[in-house]
Amino acid sequence: MQTGHRQHLGRLGERLAAEHFQRLGYRVLAQNHHTRWGELDLVLSDGRTLVFCEVKTRRIGSGEPFESLH
């Protein structure tokens, strides 16, 4: 997959994840937040819980989702 397509797919996955959390009552506090240790894709809160979310977007047929976790 070409880099532009991969980046587009990644942004789409992050948008879909953010929308899902918003439907569950979470508010997006930050997206693609850079720290000295790396990047946080999403930072969210529902007022009681703070969530740090790493989004992994995969195409159908590219293996099992848990294979991409370290």
N, C-alpha and C positions, 0 to 999 in steps of 0.2 A: 504494500500500500504506500502511496506517495505521502511525503511529509504533510503537504497541505490538507490532504484527505484525512490523515491521522489526527491532525490538530482540530479539524472541523468535527470529527467524530468525538474527540475528547471534550470539546466545548459543549457539544450537544448532550453528552452524558452528564456533564456537570450541571447544565441547565435543567435537565430532567430530574436529577437528584435533588436540586434545590426546590423545584416545584413540588416534588413528592413530600419533602420535609415541610414545606409551607402548608400543604393540604393537611398535614398532621398537627398543625398549630405552631410550628417553629418559625422563628424570624431569622433571616440570613443576616449575620453580623459582618461577615467578610467573605470574599471569594478570591481565590488565588493569592492568599496572604503570604508574603515572603518573610522568612525569618533567617537568622544566621545558620540555622540547622536544616533549612529546606523550605518547602512550600506547603501550605495547608490549602486544599482545594476549597473546602467550605468550613466556615465556623458559624454555628447556629445556636439558638437558645429558645426555649419555650417559657422562660421566666424562672424556671427552677433548675433546669439541666442545661449544661453547656456541652455542645457536641462539636468535635473535630472530625471531619469526614474526608477520607481519601477516596476519590472516585476512580474506579477502574472500568472503562468502557470497552466492551469486547464485541466483536462481530459474531454473528451466529456461526457455529461450527468451528470456533477457534479454541476449543477445549473447555474444561470445566472452570467456572468462575474462581473457585478457591485456588486454582493453580497459579494465579497471578499475585497471591498474597505472600509476603515474606515474613 
